[in-house]
Structure formats: C-alpha cells, structure tokens
C-alpha cells in the first residue's frame, strides 16, 4: 500500500500544498460549470424544479466512495490512514442546521460562495464576508462550545462501523440510494417544470 501519499510521508508539506492548488482550482471550475456560482441555480433546488445540486453532489460522493473502496480492495489504499473528522452528533447536528439555514437565506454554502466570488458575483463576496464575521464571532464569544463538542465526541465513526456491516455493502447501498434519488430528481424536475422562471 502506498496511499494516502501524505499520511505515508511520500510527499512533503510543500508538495502537498502545491498539489492542493490545482485540485482546488479544478474543484472550483467544476462547481462553476455545474452552475454552483449562481444563487438562483442553487435556490432552485428548494423549489424542486432544478435538482442539479443533488445530482452533482451525489455524483461526487459516489465517485469518491467507490474510488476509495476500489483502491482499498486492490490493496493500494490503507483506509485506516485516511483522516476522518471525529463524530460529535450534537455539535454536528447544530452545525448542519445553521449551515442549512444560511444556505436557504443566502443561497450559498461556503464553497459555492467562493465559487460565486471567483466568478465576480457581488453577493458571493457579501456571503464570504458574512461567514468570516460569523467565524470571528464564534471564536471570540463561544470558546466553551469547543469543549462541549469535544466532550460529546465519540471519535472517528463510519457507517460500516456503526451498523456492523462490510464497507462494500454500504457502498452498494449508497449507490442504490443515489440511483433512486436521481430518478426522483428527474421526476421532480418534470413535475415542477412550470415553476421555472419564464416557464408557461
């Protein structure tokens, strides 16, 4: 096994940063090409007539999940060396609610706001300013929340571990679920096509 490169110290810190640069630009390019630099396109998800967000994100999730599983099965990747954010259910639920509320109100998540700003969108810059101010406010006013989040942490937890099933079974289940969601998204777009701006 020789992956992940960084964990096995096969690349240095500076090489890792250099590698991250084109990967970051590529990720942003694909987001912009998918329409994620437009708050109108992103908000259309909530009106059910344009499910591009769901399709693109689930495609990315499936690609990453199947790729990691395949590399692991082939003996090229040591999954135990892949960093996972420790699970703290309460803190992550609260964060998800706040992120979702911000997404609905502002039309962006942090990543898509950067994409919008890079595309020259003024509301992207405003959104970035807002979440930077929120980060500063959190850092200054809610220091104790970090202790709460860490105290409730149950460590690194994956779905195979949580449900006691093989990794491959979870991958298959997510692929099937994604297929059903893609079919549902296509139905939704046809059902609510009349809500598109300019539709008759």
C-alpha positions as semicolon CSV with decimal commas, in nm:
position;residue;x (nm);y (nm);z (nm)
1;X;0,000;0,000;0,000
2;X;0,127;0,347;-0,081
3;X;-0,183;0,564;-0,042
4;X;-0,261;0,811;0,105
5;X;0,062;0,980;-0,003
6;X;0,060;1,246;0,268
7;X;-0,006;1,009;0,558
8;X;0,280;0,782;0,450
9;X;0,506;1,088;0,413
10;X;0,567;1,016;0,046
11;X;0,515;1,386;-0,024
12;X;0,625;1,682;0,185
13;X;0,413;1,962;0,329
14;X;0,515;2,197;0,049
15;X;0,446;1,934;-0,217
16;X;0,106;1,873;-0,061
17;X;0,023;2,242;-0,081
18;X;0,138;2,256;-0,443
19;X;-0,082;1,957;-0,523
20;X;-0,377;2,114;-0,342
21;X;-0,360;2,423;-0,563
22;X;-0,456;2,262;-0,897
23;X;-0,702;2,031;-0,721
24;X;-0,871;2,332;-0,563
25;X;-0,886;2,521;-0,892
26;X;-1,023;2,211;-1,064
27;X;-1,289;2,164;-0,798
28;X;-1,394;2,527;-0,828
29;X;-1,404;2,504;-1,208
30;X;-1,635;2,204;-1,198
31;X;-1,859;2,377;-0,941
32;X;-1,884;2,685;-1,162
33;X;-1,953;2,479;-1,475
34;X;-2,232;2,299;-1,288
35;X;-2,393;2,636;-1,213
36;X;-2,299;2,644;-0,846
37;X;-2,178;3,003;-0,875
38;X;-2,539;3,120;-0,914
39;X;-2,757;3,156;-0,605
40;X;-3,063;3,133;-0,832
41;X;-2,949;2,792;-0,956
42;X;-2,876;2,676;-0,602
43;X;-3,207;2,801;-0,460
44;X;-3,395;2,629;-0,742
45;X;-3,322;2,307;-0,552
46;X;-3,566;2,413;-0,280
47;X;-3,838;2,476;-0,538
48;X;-3,783;2,127;-0,683
49;X;-3,764;2,233;-1,050
50;X;-3,385;2,213;-1,086
51;X;-3,214;1,932;-0,896
52;X;-2,864;1,992;-1,034
53;X;-2,723;2,037;-0,683
54;X;-2,840;1,694;-0,572
55;X;-2,719;1,527;-0,891
56;X;-2,374;1,682;-0,888
57;X;-2,314;1,631;-0,517
58;X;-2,430;1,269;-0,517
59;X;-2,220;1,200;-0,825
60;X;-1,917;1,337;-0,639
61;X;-1,999;1,133;-0,327
62;X;-2,043;0,811;-0,524
63;X;-1,726;0,868;-0,726
64;X;-1,520;0,927;-0,411
65;X;-1,679;0,639;-0,219
66;X;-1,648;0,382;-0,497
67;X;-1,295;0,500;-0,576
68;X;-1,179;0,469;-0,215
69;X;-1,340;0,127;-0,181
70;X;-1,187;0,004;-0,508
71;X;-0,837;0,131;-0,417
72;X;-0,871;-0,029;-0,074
73;X;-0,991;-0,361;-0,219
74;X;-0,699;-0,357;-0,464
75;X;-0,455;-0,307;-0,177
76;X;-0,346;0,038;-0,293
77;X;-0,503;0,243;-0,013
78;X;-0,496;0,200;0,363
79;X;-0,832;0,336;0,477
80;X;-0,716;0,341;0,839
81;X;-0,471;0,616;0,741
82;X;-0,739;0,840;0,589
83;X;-0,825;1,123;0,827
84;X;-1,184;1,138;0,949
85;X;-1,338;1,424;1,146
86;X;-1,435;1,289;1,492
87;X;-1,810;1,239;1,529
88;X;-1,989;1,469;1,772
89;X;-2,357;1,421;1,691
90;X;-2,498;1,716;1,883
91;X;-2,243;1,967;1,757
92;X;-2,265;1,841;1,400
93;X;-2,646;1,848;1,402
94;X;-2,638;2,207;1,529
95;X;-2,381;2,298;1,265
96;X;-2,590;2,133;0,995
97;X;-2,899;2,329;1,097
98;X;-2,706;2,658;1,092
99;X;-2,543;2,577;0,758
100;X;-2,880;2,476;0,610
101;X;-3,045;2,794;0,736
102;X;-2,765;3,004;0,590
103;X;-2,794;2,816;0,261
104;X;-3,167;2,888;0,239
105;X;-3,136;3,254;0,341
106;X;-2,824;3,342;0,141
107;X;-2,840;3,091;-0,143
108;X;-2,484;2,967;-0,092
109;X;-2,278;2,731;0,119
110;X;-1,918;2,839;0,193
111;X;-1,775;2,654;-0,108
112;X;-2,029;2,784;-0,357
113;X;-1,991;3,137;-0,216
114;X;-1,620;3,123;-0,302
115;X;-1,712;2,993;-0,647
116;X;-1,953;3,283;-0,694
117;X;-1,696;3,537;-0,574
118;X;-1,433;3,392;-0,809
119;X;-1,686;3,437;-1,090
120;X;-1,719;3,806;-0,999
121;X;-2,054;3,782;-0,820
122;X;-2,107;4,059;-0,564
123;X;-2,342;3,852;-0,348
124;X;-2,066;3,589;-0,323
125;X;-1,834;3,849;-0,170
126;X;-2,105;3,959;0,072
127;X;-2,168;3,598;0,174
128;X;-1,796;3,535;0,231
129;X;-1,782;3,847;0,449
130;X;-2,079;3,719;0,646
131;X;-1,936;3,379;0,725
132;X;-1,595;3,527;0,806
133;X;-1,768;3,757;1,055
134;X;-1,957;3,456;1,193
135;X;-1,632;3,263;1,237
136;X;-1,476;3,556;1,422
137;X;-1,783;3,594;1,643
138;X;-1,778;3,223;1,725
139;X;-1,406;3,230;1,803
140;X;-1,443;3,526;2,038
141;X;-1,778;3,460;2,203
142;X;-1,823;3,083;2,220
143;X;-1,492;2,940;2,335
144;X;-1,672;2,697;2,568
145;X;-1,855;2,533;2,278
146;X;-1,534;2,367;2,163
147;X;-1,508;2,190;2,498
148;X;-1,873;2,084;2,470
149;X;-1,821;1,948;2,119
150;X;-1,507;1,757;2,216
151;X;-1,667;1,617;2,532
152;X;-1,955;1,472;2,328
153;X;-1,724;1,328;2,062
154;X;-1,741;0,953;2,002
155;X;-1,427;0,954;1,790
156;X;-1,393;0,855;1,429
157;X;-1,706;0,665;1,328
158;X;-1,802;0,528;0,986
159;X;-2,130;0,375;0,866
160;X;-1,976;0,026;0,837
161;X;-1,860;0,054;1,198
162;X;-2,190;0,197;1,320
163;X;-2,403;-0,073;1,156
164;X;-2,155;-0,360;1,173
165;X;-2,165;-0,430;0,800
166;X;-1,890;-0,460;0,537
167;X;-1,767;-0,145;0,364
168;X;-1,872;-0,283;0,026
169;X;-2,231;-0,331;0,145
170;X;-2,252;0,034;0,248
171;X;-2,106;0,142;-0,089
172;X;-2,366;-0,068;-0,272
173;X;-2,645;0,071;-0,054
174;X;-2,542;0,431;-0,119
175;X;-2,514;0,367;-0,495
176;X;-2,865;0,219;-0,500
177;X;-2,997;0,508;-0,290
178;X;-2,835;0,758;-0,525
179;X;-2,991;0,586;-0,825
180;X;-3,335;0,617;-0,665
181;X;-3,270;0,980;-0,579
182;X;-3,159;1,055;-0,935
183;X;-3,482;0,902;-1,064
184;X;-3,677;1,106;-0,808
185;X;-3,492;1,420;-0,912
186;X;-3,582;1,365;-1,277
187;X;-3,948;1,318;-1,179
188;X;-3,937;1,631;-0,964
189;X;-3,792;1,842;-1,245
190;X;-4,072;1,730;-1,478
191;X;-4,340;1,774;-1,212
192;X;-4,238;2,128;-1,115
193;X;-4,109;2,249;-1,451
194;X;-4,389;2,506;-1,459
195;X;-4,220;2,688;-1,168
196;X;-3,908;2,769;-1,370
197;X;-3,866;3,141;-1,437
198;X;-4,011;3,217;-1,779
199;X;-4,198;2,885;-1,798
200;X;-4,551;2,890;-1,937
